[in-house]
Amino acid sequence: MTQVGQPVTTALRQVAWKPDGSYALIAGDSAVLLKYNGTAFTTISTGISTGYNFWTVSWKQDGSYALIGGSVGILLKYDGVKATTVPNSFATTIYSINWHPSGSYALMVGKGGLTLTYDGTTIRSFSGTTNDLNTAAWNPNGQYALIGGINGAVLRFNGTQVTPVNTNGITGTNAIKSIAFNAAGSLALLVGDNGMVLTYNGSTLSLLPTVTSSWLTAVSWSPSGTAYILGGGGTILTYTNGALTKLPNYSTYPFRAIAWKPQ
């Protein structure tokens, strides 16, 4: 790992590459939105007060725009030139945005069980829990998304309804912080508090042996098929062939997000 810079001193929460790989957007606290082109950082003006935080950013599959979500339901659209506010009547913090594989709409989840979809015009609300929801990820086949939150909440969303996934004896009170599917959609990894890593094969959650006590906050599958898991204290784990491995620490600072540049 090589440090590429420290353009701000506020916490950075999420990163997402534009689908053509030309640059990444990085969202963070104090309404920070950065563009990184592989060499340099640029600050994007959003018009949002520094008293608010951005929690998540996600690009539409065709690269036409990215959605940025944050405090009290703040929702922005960035088209590569400017950021504009999307009217949102649900004044609840958005923690995660993930586009359906078809690009037809985005799934947004957040505080107090917030579950919304946005198709570029209309925001719709769905209910499934009152737990804060930290993360959502679509299966690449588009049939369903997994949603994770506090108190071990794991949900499935099929586009029309939210249903709980059986977590008996698995998650306890650990929060789910990040979810990612492999390219085939046959397996998802769910990571969270106290070094918890779960697998989901479409029907069953399974708990993997614990290799760290750090809180795990991000997971992403590399093009090679290895999953990388990041967390507190600079923790980095890999998952391959059913096994977790802890890598040497490259930093003492917590990692919160990871995204692979499209090839």
C-alpha positions as CSV (number, residue, x, y, z in Angstrom):
1,M,0.0,0.0,0.0
2,T,1.2,3.5,-0.8
3,Q,-0.3,6.6,0.7
4,V,-1.5,8.9,-2.1
5,G,-2.1,12.0,-0.1
6,Q,-4.1,13.6,2.7
7,P,-6.2,16.4,1.0
8,V,-8.4,17.0,4.1
9,T,-8.2,16.2,7.8
10,T,-11.9,15.3,8.2
11,A,-13.0,11.7,8.2
12,L,-13.6,10.2,4.7
13,R,-16.4,7.6,4.6
14,Q,-16.9,6.2,1.1
15,V,-15.2,5.9,-2.3
16,A,-16.7,5.0,-5.7
17,W,-15.0,4.9,-9.1
18,K,-16.7,6.2,-12.2
19,P,-17.5,3.1,-14.3
20,D,-15.0,4.2,-17.0
21,G,-12.2,4.4,-14.4
22,S,-11.4,8.0,-15.2
23,Y,-11.7,9.1,-11.6
24,A,-13.1,8.3,-8.2
25,L,-15.4,10.3,-5.9
26,I,-14.7,10.3,-2.2
27,A,-17.3,11.4,0.3
28,G,-16.7,12.4,3.9
29,D,-17.6,14.4,7.0
30,S,-18.1,18.2,6.9
31,A,-19.8,17.9,3.5
32,V,-16.4,17.0,1.9
33,L,-16.6,15.6,-1.7
34,L,-13.4,14.9,-3.5
35,K,-12.4,13.8,-7.0
36,Y,-9.3,11.6,-7.4
37,N,-8.0,10.9,-10.9
38,G,-5.2,8.6,-9.9
39,T,-2.7,11.4,-9.5
40,A,-4.4,14.5,-7.9
41,F,-7.3,15.4,-5.7
42,T,-9.8,18.1,-6.5
43,T,-12.5,19.5,-4.1
44,I,-16.0,19.6,-5.5
45,S,-18.2,22.4,-4.4
46,T,-21.7,21.2,-3.3
47,G,-23.2,24.2,-1.6
48,I,-23.9,22.0,1.5
49,S,-22.9,23.4,4.9
50,T,-19.9,21.9,6.6
51,G,-22.2,21.1,9.5
52,Y,-23.5,18.1,7.6
53,N,-21.7,14.9,6.7
54,F,-21.7,12.8,3.5
55,W,-21.8,9.1,4.2
56,T,-22.0,7.4,0.9
57,V,-21.5,7.8,-2.9
58,S,-22.5,5.5,-5.7
59,W,-22.2,5.8,-9.5
60,K,-25.0,4.8,-11.9
61,Q,-23.8,2.0,-14.2
62,D,-23.8,4.2,-17.3
63,G,-21.6,6.8,-15.6
64,S,-24.1,9.6,-16.2
65,Y,-24.1,10.6,-12.6
66,A,-23.4,9.6,-9.0
67,L,-25.6,9.9,-6.0
68,I,-24.2,11.2,-2.7
69,G,-26.2,10.7,0.5
70,G,-25.7,12.1,4.0
71,S,-27.1,13.7,7.1
72,V,-30.8,14.4,7.5
73,G,-31.6,12.9,4.1
74,I,-29.3,15.1,2.1
75,L,-29.2,13.6,-1.4
76,L,-27.0,15.0,-4.3
77,K,-26.6,14.2,-7.9
78,Y,-23.1,14.8,-9.4
79,D,-22.9,14.6,-13.2
80,G,-19.1,15.2,-13.6
81,V,-19.6,19.0,-13.8
82,K,-21.7,20.1,-10.9
83,A,-23.5,18.8,-7.8
84,T,-27.2,19.4,-7.5
85,T,-29.6,18.7,-4.7
86,V,-32.3,16.0,-5.2
87,P,-35.5,16.9,-3.3
88,N,-36.0,14.3,-0.6
89,S,-38.9,14.5,1.8
90,F,-37.4,11.8,4.1
91,A,-35.2,13.9,6.4
92,T,-33.3,10.9,7.8
93,T,-29.6,10.2,7.4
94,I,-28.7,8.1,4.4
95,Y,-25.8,5.7,5.2
96,S,-25.5,3.6,2.0
97,I,-26.6,3.8,-1.6
98,N,-26.3,1.0,-4.1
99,W,-27.6,0.9,-7.7
100,H,-29.6,-2.0,-9.1
101,P,-27.4,-3.9,-11.6
102,S,-29.8,-2.7,-14.4
103,G,-29.2,0.9,-13.5
104,S,-32.9,1.4,-13.3
105,Y,-33.0,2.6,-9.7
106,A,-30.8,3.0,-6.6
107,L,-31.5,1.5,-3.1
108,M,-30.8,3.8,-0.2
109,V,-30.7,2.8,3.5
110,G,-30.1,4.6,6.7
111,K,-31.0,5.6,10.2
112,G,-34.0,4.2,11.9
113,G,-34.6,1.5,9.3
114,L,-34.8,4.0,6.4
115,T,-35.2,2.1,3.1
116,L,-35.7,4.1,-0.1
117,T,-35.5,3.6,-3.8
118,Y,-34.8,6.4,-6.4
119,D,-35.3,5.9,-10.1
120,G,-34.0,9.3,-11.2
121,T,-37.4,10.9,-10.6
122,T,-39.3,9.4,-7.7
123,I,-38.2,8.4,-4.2
124,R,-40.2,5.6,-2.7
125,S,-40.1,4.3,0.9
126,F,-40.2,0.7,2.2
127,S,-40.3,-0.7,5.7
128,G,-38.7,-3.7,7.3
129,T,-37.1,-2.7,10.6
130,T,-36.5,0.1,13.0
131,N,-32.8,-0.7,13.3
132,D,-30.3,1.7,11.8
133,L,-29.2,0.2,8.4
134,N,-25.5,0.8,7.5
135,T,-25.1,-1.0,4.2
136,A,-26.8,-2.5,1.2
137,A,-25.5,-4.5,-1.8
138,W,-27.2,-5.9,-4.8
139,N,-26.6,-9.4,-6.0
140,P,-25.1,-9.0,-9.5
141,N,-28.1,-11.0,-10.9
142,G,-30.4,-8.2,-9.7
143,Q,-32.8,-10.6,-8.0
144,Y,-32.3,-9.2,-4.5
145,A,-30.2,-6.9,-2.3
146,L,-28.8,-7.7,1.1
147,I,-29.1,-5.0,3.8
148,G,-27.2,-4.9,7.1
149,G,-27.5,-2.9,10.2
150,I,-27.2,-2.6,14.0
151,N,-28.2,-5.3,16.4
152,G,-27.3,-7.9,13.9
153,A,-30.1,-7.0,11.4
154,V,-29.8,-8.6,8.0
155,L,-32.6,-8.1,5.5
156,R,-33.4,-9.0,1.8
157,F,-35.0,-6.6,-0.6
158,N,-36.4,-7.9,-3.9
159,G,-37.5,-4.6,-5.3
160,T,-41.0,-4.7,-3.8
161,Q,-40.6,-5.8,-0.2
162,V,-38.1,-6.1,2.7
163,T,-37.9,-9.4,4.6
164,P,-35.6,-10.5,7.4
165,V,-32.9,-13.1,7.0
166,N,-32.6,-15.7,9.7
167,T,-29.7,-14.7,11.9
168,N,-30.4,-17.0,14.9
169,G,-27.2,-17.7,16.8
170,I,-25.1,-15.9,14.2
171,T,-24.7,-12.2,14.6
172,G,-25.8,-11.4,18.2
173,T,-25.7,-7.7,18.7
174,N,-22.8,-7.0,16.3
175,A,-23.6,-4.4,13.7
176,I,-23.2,-5.2,10.0
177,K,-21.0,-2.5,8.5
178,S,-20.4,-3.6,4.9
179,I,-21.6,-6.2,2.4
180,A,-20.2,-7.3,-1.0
181,F,-21.1,-10.1,-3.5
182,N,-18.6,-11.9,-5.6
183,A,-18.8,-11.4,-9.4
184,A,-20.9,-14.6,-9.9
185,G,-23.4,-13.6,-7.2
186,S,-23.0,-17.0,-5.6
187,L,-21.6,-15.7,-2.3
188,A,-21.8,-12.5,-0.2
189,L,-19.5,-11.4,2.6
190,L,-20.9,-9.4,5.5
191,V,-18.5,-7.8,7.9
192,G,-19.0,-5.9,11.1
193,D,-18.1,-5.4,14.8
194,N,-15.6,-7.4,16.8
195,G,-14.0,-9.0,13.7
196,M,-17.3,-10.6,12.5
197,V,-17.3,-12.0,9.0
198,L,-20.3,-13.8,7.6
199,T,-21.0,-15.6,4.4
200,Y,-24.3,-15.8,2.6
201,N,-25.0,-18.3,-0.2
202,G,-28.5,-17.1,-1.1
203,S,-30.2,-19.0,1.7
204,T,-28.0,-19.4,4.7
205,L,-25.7,-17.2,6.8
206,S,-22.6,-18.7,8.2
207,L,-20.1,-17.3,10.7
208,L,-16.4,-17.6,9.8
209,P,-13.7,-18.1,12.4
210,T,-12.6,-14.8,14.0
211,V,-9.1,-13.7,13.1
212,T,-9.2,-10.2,14.6
213,S,-11.1,-8.3,17.2
214,S,-11.1,-5.1,15.2
215,W,-14.3,-3.6,14.0
216,L,-14.6,-4.3,10.3
217,T,-16.1,-1.5,8.1
218,A,-15.5,-2.3,4.5
219,V,-15.4,-5.3,2.1
220,S,-14.8,-5.5,-1.7
221,W,-14.0,-8.3,-4.1
222,S,-10.9,-7.7,-6.3
223,P,-11.0,-8.6,-10.0
224,S,-8.9,-11.7,-9.2
225,G,-11.7,-13.1,-6.9
226,T,-10.0,-12.3,-3.6
227,A,-12.1,-10.3,-1.2
228,Y,-10.4,-7.5,0.9
229,I,-11.8,-6.5,4.2
230,L,-10.7,-3.4,6.1
231,G,-11.3,-2.1,9.6
232,G,-10.0,-0.3,12.7
233,G,-6.4,0.2,13.5
234,G,-5.4,-0.3,9.8
235,T,-6.7,-3.9,9.8
236,I,-6.7,-5.6,6.4
237,L,-8.0,-9.2,5.9
238,T,-8.2,-11.3,2.7
239,Y,-10.8,-13.9,2.0
240,T,-10.0,-16.6,-0.6
241,N,-10.9,-20.2,-1.0
242,G,-13.1,-20.1,2.1
243,A,-10.3,-18.8,4.4
244,L,-9.6,-15.5,6.1
245,T,-6.0,-14.2,6.4
246,K,-4.8,-11.2,8.3
247,L,-2.3,-9.0,6.5
248,P,0.4,-6.9,8.2
249,N,-0.9,-3.5,9.3
250,Y,0.1,-0.6,7.0
251,S,-1.4,2.1,9.1
252,T,-2.7,2.7,12.6
253,Y,-5.6,4.8,11.3
254,P,-9.0,3.1,10.7
255,F,-9.9,2.2,7.1
256,R,-13.6,2.9,6.2
257,A,-13.9,2.2,2.5
258,I,-12.4,0.4,-0.5
259,A,-13.2,0.4,-4.2
260,W,-11.4,-1.2,-7.1
261,K,-10.6,0.9,-10.2
262,P,-12.5,-0.5,-13.2
263,Q,-10.2,-2.0,-15.9
